[in-house]
């Protein structure tokens, strides 16, 4: 399979994940918490990077660098999902207090403070509002980030795009 096709497939998966996120927000009425917003940013970063790589179609080390960047963005996303899963696993008396919405935070605080608060997570991040096959939303995003991480590493080590004889 060509590296360009792999990058395009990664972009399409990320676009589908964002479509699901918007469906859950605007159709199902699930309000995203601060950690959800950061996971959306990570999914978007992976998707945009994959689209750029597909359009650029670099050969040799260029493609490997894109793979490494995809792996890094995916690892960050997996860490964010892991943080939210940890918050969801806490006993109720240890869950942090609920905080204001991301929209409000962006209106009244500097962006770095908003990121700091979002990374800490709030009580909103500990709520399990939806499950599928026993996994919550951050559980599913962790799985997708882990898969994207593996693919990014495979690209970085040259698994796709090799010329084959024969």
N, C-alpha and C positions, 0 to 999 in steps of 0.2 A: 504494500500500500504506500502511495506516495506521501511524503511529509506534508505537502500542500493539502491533500485530502484530509489528513489527520487534523491539521490546524482548522480546516473548515468545519469538520465534524465537532471539534471542541467548541468552536464559536456557536454552532447550532444548538449544542447541548446547553451552553450557557444562556443563549437566547430563550430556549424553552424553560429553563429554570426561572429566569426573570419573568416570563409570561405567567408561570404558575404562581410566583410571588405576588404579582399584581392581581391575578385572579383571586387569590386568597385575601388580599387586602380589600379590593374594591367590590368583589362579588360576594365573598363569604363574610366580609366584615371583620377580618382578623387584623387588629392594629399591630404593626411591627414594633418591637421593642428596640432599644438602642443597639443591642448586639445583632439583632436581625438586620438593621440598617448597615452595620459594618460587614456582615456576611454578604449582603446584596452588593456592596461596593467591591468586595473581593471577587464575587462571581462576575460582576461587570468588568473588572480589571482583567481577569483571565480571558473572558470573551473578547474584549477589545484587543488584547494582545494577540490572541489567536487569529482574529480577523486580519490584523496588520501583518502577521506572519504569513497567512495564506495569500494575501495580496502581494506581499514582498517576495515570497517564495525564495528565500535565501538558500544557497547551496553550501555544503560543507559546514564549517564552524558557525556560520551565521544562523543556520537552523538549530544547531545545538544550543546556541546562546538563547534563542527564543524558547527552546524547551526548558532550559534552566530557569528563565524568568517565569515561565508558566508554573514550574514546580514551586518556586518561591512564593508566588501569589497564592497557589493552591495550599501550600503549607500554612500560610497566614490565615486563610479562610478556615482550614481545618482546626487551627488553634482557637479561632473565634467560636466555631461551632462547639469545640470541646469545652470551652469556658462556659458556654450556655448550658450544655449538657450537665456540667458539674453543678451549676446553679440550680438546675432542675432536680438534681439528686439530693440537694440539701434538705435536712429536716425543716419543717415549717418554721420553727423558732430561730433558725439560723439564716433564713432568707433575708437579704437586704431589703430595706424599705423601698416601696414603689417610688418612682421619680416622675418628674414632668415628661411630657412628650418630647420627641426629638425636635419637632417644629418649634416648640416653645424654647427649648435649649438653644437652638440656632438663632432665635430672635433676640435672646437676652445675654448670651455668653459668647466669649471669643471661641473660635473654632477649635483651638487646642484643648480648651476646657471641656468642650462638648465631646471630643475624642476620649479624653481621660475618663469622663463619667461613663461614656458608652463602653469602654474597655472594662471598667469595674463591674458593670452590669447592675441592674436594679431588680426590684421584686417583680417587675413586669417580665423580665427575662427569665424568671424562674417558673412562670406559669406555663403549663402545658395546655395549649388551647386546641390542639388538633393532633391526631395520631393516625397513622396508616400502618397496618401490619405490626402494631406495637411500638413503632418508632415515632417520636415527635419530629417537628420540622427541623430542629438543629441536628437530630440524629440522621435524617435523610441528607441534609446538606453536608454533614461530616463524611458520609459515604461517597457522595459525589466529589467532594474535595479530595478524598483519599484516592479515588480513581483518577482524577485529573492530575494529582501529584505523581502517581505511578506512570501515567502516560507522559507527563513532562520530563520525568527522569529518563524514561525510555528514549524520548526524542533527544535529550541531552547526551545520551550515550550512543546515539547513532542507530537506534533500532529501526527507524523509518527512513526511507529515502535513499537507501544504498542501491548502487547499480549492481544488477545481477547478470552474470554471464549465462548464456545458454538458451 
